[in-house]
Amino acid sequence: MVDPDSDSMPADQGPVHRHLWALAVVFAGGAVGTAVRYVIEEQLPHSASQWPTATFGINIAGAFVLGLLLESLVRGGPDAGVRRRLRLLLGTGFCGAFTTYSTFALETVDGIRGGFTGLAMAYAVVSVILGILAAWAGIALAGKVIR
């Protein structure tokens, strides 16, 4: 048995993804992330001729939160104990399920197939660029707050 609060995982215990506690933590975060995304998507529906505001906002916010979270955790010390559980819960679980790059790709293709190629391409390019900038902003903010 391995204490998830210990600073290291013994080599004979194998990788973290093979431990039931780690899978449960990711599952819990993912369930919440999926539910939050669903509620937002339901409140902001769109058609192929419209900018997918919900998915766009979700992905940009998720990139920012992930950058902020991971930089904060790295600055706090090694990936162990509470920091590891937070990374799995909030990073892999919540942010992984909250952000939706499969929906982003589908909305881009639907826009192109619907004849709204300019809008779809702008959505794709702006989403990627702002996603990168949002992640960078999250990293930069964590760097300023946590010294």
BAMIKE-76797 format. One record per residue: residue number from 1; residue in one letter; x, y, z of N, C-alpha, C in turn. Coordinates in steps of 0.05 Angstrom, whole numbers, m for minus. Layout:
BEGIN
NUM  A  X  Y  Z  X  Y  Z  X  Y  Z
...
This chain:
BEGIN
1  M  17  m23  0  0  0  0  18  25  0
2  V  11  44  m16  26  69  m18  10  92  m7
3  D  23  108  10  11  132  21  11  153  m1
4  P  m13  163  m10  m13  183  m32  m2  210  m22
5  D  2  213  4  14  238  14  44  237  15
6  S  56  213  9  85  211  11  97  227  m13
7  D  122  235  m9  136  250  m29  146  234  m53
8  S  145  208  m51  154  192  m74  138  166  m75
9  M  136  156  m98  123  130  m102  144  109  m106
10  P  145  88  m91  165  68  m94  165  56  m123
11  A  189  50  m133  191  41  m160  175  15  m165
12  D  172  m2  m145  158  m27  m149  128  m23  m149
13  Q  118  1  m143  89  6  m143  79  14  m170
14  G  97  19  m189  88  25  m216  79  54  m220
15  P  72  61  m244  64  89  m250  37  96  m237
16  V  34  122  m232  11  132  m217  m15  124  m231
17  H  m16  123  m257  m42  118  m271  m51  89  m266
18  R  m35  72  m254  m44  45  m248  m55  42  m220
19  H  m59  64  m206  m69  63  m178  m98  72  m178
20  L  m115  56  m164  m143  62  m163  m149  90  m152
21  W  m134  98  m131  m139  125  m119  m135  147  m140
22  A  m115  143  m158  m109  164  m178  m132  164  m199
23  L  m141  141  m207  m163  140  m226  m188  152  m214
24  A  m193  147  m189  m217  158  m176  m216  189  m174
25  V  m192  199  m169  m188  229  m168  m193  241  m195
26  V  m182  229  m216  m186  239  m243  m216  237  m251
27  F  m228  215  m244  m257  211  m250  m274  233  m236
28  A  m268  238  m211  m284  258  m196  m281  286  m209
29  G  m257  294  m215  m252  320  m229  m266  320  m256
30  G  m263  298  m271  m275  297  m297  m306  299  m296
31  A  m318  287  m277  m347  288  m274  m357  317  m270
32  V  m342  331  m253  m350  359  m248  m344  376  m272
33  G  m321  373  m285  m314  388  m309  m334  384  m331
34  T  m343  360  m335  m363  353  m356  m389  367  m350
35  A  m398  365  m325  m423  377  m317  m423  408  m321
36  V  m401  420  m313  m399  450  m316  m400  457  m346
37  R  m385  442  m362  m385  448  m391  m413  444  m403
38  Y  m426  423  m395  m453  418  m405  m472  441  m399
39  V  m472  451  m375  m489  473  m367  m483  498  m383
40  I  m458  504  m387  m451  527  m403  m459  524  m432
41  E  m454  501  m444  m462  496  m472  m492  498  m476
42  E  m507  488  m456  m536  490  m458  m546  518  m457
43  Q  m533  535  m442  m541  563  m439  m534  581  m463
44  L  m514  572  m479  m505  588  m502  m505  571  m528
45  P  m528  563  m537  m529  547  m562  m522  565  m586
46  H  m514  552  m608  m507  567  m632  m513  549  m657
47  S  m512  561  m680  m515  546  m705  m488  549  m720
48  A  m485  535  m742  m461  535  m758  m454  563  m768
49  S  m474  580  m770  m469  608  m780  m461  627  m758
50  Q  m459  617  m734  m452  635  m711  m426  626  m697
51  W  m413  646  m685  m389  640  m669  m397  622  m646
52  P  m383  599  m641  m390  581  m619  m380  593  m592
53  T  m394  612  m582  m386  627  m558  m380  609  m534
54  A  m397  590  m529  m393  573  m506  m367  557  m507
55  T  m363  543  m529  m339  526  m532  m314  544  m532
56  F  m316  566  m546  m293  585  m547  m286  595  m519
57  G  m305  604  m504  m300  613  m476  m290  591  m458
58  I  m302  568  m460  m294  545  m444  m264  538  m449
59  N  m257  536  m474  m230  528  m481  m209  549  m473
60  I  m216  575  m476  m197  596  m468  m194  596  m438
61  A  m217  595  m424  m216  594  m395  m201  570  m384
62  G  m206  547  m396  m192  522  m388  m162  524  m392
63  A  m154  536  m414  m125  539  m420  m112  557  m398
64  F  m126  578  m391  m116  596  m371  m114  582  m344
65  V  m135  569  m336  m135  555  m310  m114  533  m309
66  L  m111  518  m331  m90  497  m331  m62  509  m329
67  G  m57  531  m343  m31  544  m341  m26  554  m313
68  L  m46  566  m301  m44  577  m273  m40  554  m253
69  L  m55  533  m256  m54  510  m238  m27  496  m239
70  L  m18  489  m263  6  474  m266  31  490  m258
71  E  32  515  m264  54  532  m256  54  535  m226
72  S  31  538  m214  29  540  m184  39  515  m171
73  L  31  492  m182  39  467  m170  69  462  m173
74  V  80  468  m196  109  465  m200  125  483  m181
75  R  116  507  m177  129  525  m159  127  517  m130
76  G  107  500  m124  103  491  m97  120  468  m89
77  G  132  454  m108  149  432  m101  145  409  m120
78  P  156  385  m112  154  362  m130  125  352  m133
79  D  120  337  m155  94  326  m161  89  302  m143
80  A  81  308  m118  77  287  m98  55  297  m79
81  G  44  278  m64  25  284  m43  1  301  m53
82  V  m5  322  m39  m27  339  m45  m25  351  m73
83  R  0  360  m80  3  372  m106  m3  352  m129
84  R  4  327  m125  m2  307  m146  m32  303  m147
85  R  m46  302  m124  m75  298  m124  m89  322  m137
86  L  m79  346  m131  m91  370  m144  m87  370  m174
87  R  m63  362  m183  m58  361  m211  m77  341  m225
88  L  m80  318  m212  m98  297  m224  m127  306  m223
89  L  m136  317  m200  m164  325  m197  m171  349  m215
90  L  m155  370  m213  m162  395  m227  m151  397  m255
91  G  m126  388  m259  m113  389  m285  m123  368  m304
92  T  m117  343  m298  m125  321  m315  m155  317  m315
93  G  m167  316  m291  m196  311  m289  m213  334  m298
94  F  m214  356  m281  m232  378  m287  m226  392  m313
95  C  m201  402  m317  m195  416  m341  m196  398  m366
96  G  m188  373  m363  m189  355  m385  m217  350  m395
97  A  m236  349  m377  m264  345  m384  m279  371  m390
98  F  m270  392  m377  m283  419  m382  m277  429  m409
99  T  m251  429  m417  m244  438  m444  m254  417  m464
100  T  m259  426  m488  m271  408  m508  m260  413  m535
101  Y  m236  403  m541  m225  407  m567  m237  389  m588
102  S  m251  368  m580  m265  352  m600  m289  368  m610
103  T  m303  382  m592  m326  399  m601  m316  422  m617
104  F  m293  434  m610  m280  455  m625  m276  446  m654
105  A  m264  422  m657  m259  411  m684  m285  407  m699
106  L  m305  395  m686  m330  390  m699  m344  416  m707
107  E  m344  436  m690  m356  462  m697  m342  475  m721
108  T  m316  472  m722  m300  483  m745  m309  469  m770
109  V  m310  442  m770  m318  427  m794  m347  433  m801
110  D  m365  435  m782  m393  442  m788  m395  469  m801
111  G  m379  488  m792  m379  515  m804  m370  514  m833
112  I  m349  499  m838  m339  496  m866  m360  482  m883
113  R  m371  460  m873  m391  445  m889  m416  462  m893
114  G  m423  479  m875  m446  496  m877  m442  520  m895
115  G  m418  524  m906  m412  546  m924  m401  571  m910
116  F  m395  568  m884  m385  591  m869  m355  588  m864
117  T  m340  584  m886  m312  577  m884  m296  599  m870
118  G  m301  624  m877  m286  646  m865  m290  647  m835
119  L  m315  644  m826  m321  644  m798  m308  620  m784
120  A  m310  597  m796  m299  572  m785  m268  574  m782
121  M  m255  585  m803  m226  587  m802  m217  608  m781
122  A  m232  630  m780  m226  650  m760  m229  639  m732
123  Y  m250  624  m728  m255  610  m702  m232  592  m695
124  A  m223  576  m714  m201  557  m709  m175  572  m702
125  V  m168  592  m718  m143  606  m714  m144  623  m688
126  V  m165  637  m683  m167  654  m659  m168  636  m634
127  S  m181  613  m636  m183  595  m613  m155  585  m605
128  V  m139  577  m625  m113  566  m619  m94  588  m608
129  I  m94  611  m621  m77  633  m613  m85  643  m585
130  L  m110  647  m580  m118  657  m553  m115  635  m532
131  G  m118  610  m540  m113  588  m521  m84  588  m511
132  I  m66  591  m530  m37  593  m523  m32  617  m505
133  L  m43  640  m513  m39  664  m497  m52  662  m469
134  A  m74  649  m468  m88  645  m442  m71  627  m424
135  A  m60  606  m435  m43  588  m419  m18  603  m409
136  W  m6  619  m427  17  635  m420  9  655  m398
137  A  m14  668  m400  m23  687  m380  m26  673  m353
138  G  m37  649  m353  m40  634  m328  m13  628  m316
139  I  6  620  m332  33  614  m323  46  639  m312
140  A  43  661  m326  55  687  m318  43  696  m291
141  L  17  694  m289  3  702  m264  13  686  m241
142  A  15  660  m244  25  643  m222  53  650  m215
143  G  69  657  m235  97  665  m230  99  690  m215
144  K  81  708  m219  81  734  m204  71  731  m175
145  V  51  713  m172  38  710  m146  54  691  m128
146  I  65  670  m139  80  650  m124  110  653  m130
147  R  125  663  m111  154  667  m115  170  646  m101
